[in-house]
Amino acid sequence: MTNSFRLIAIYAEAEMRARARRYVADCVVTALDLEPMRPWFLFETKTDAERDLLRENETLLMELKAVFRARRCPDAIVQRLVFSFQSLETVERDYAGNWRWALQ
């Protein structure tokens, strides 16, 4: 299951990026953990306003999960998906530019 989920996640990453970019043109999506027990994806934006626009968008969050369902990802894994949203603005201001600190 781990290998098949990783493959699903790799393909899903590009589609999630495309969906997020409908709202924020300069958005980066990165898989931080591809283990099916704790799948975690980071959406990076330039500004806090862009980050908040994505984070508070319930439609986008449903669409992101739908990307995995469309690829026949088991619902148990879809329910565990974690989407983190962070901005470069916050990382530079509050974490001295250190993304690792910002994500802990």
SULTA-V643246 format. One record per helix or strand. SS is the DSSP state (a for helix, b for strand). FROM is the first residue (numbers start at 1). LEN is the number of residues. If there is no record, write none. Layout:
ss	from	len
SS	FROM	LEN
SS	FROM	LEN
This chain:
ss	from	len
a	2	19
b	28	6
b	40	6
a	48	8
a	58	13
a	75	6
b	82	6
a	88	7
a	99	5
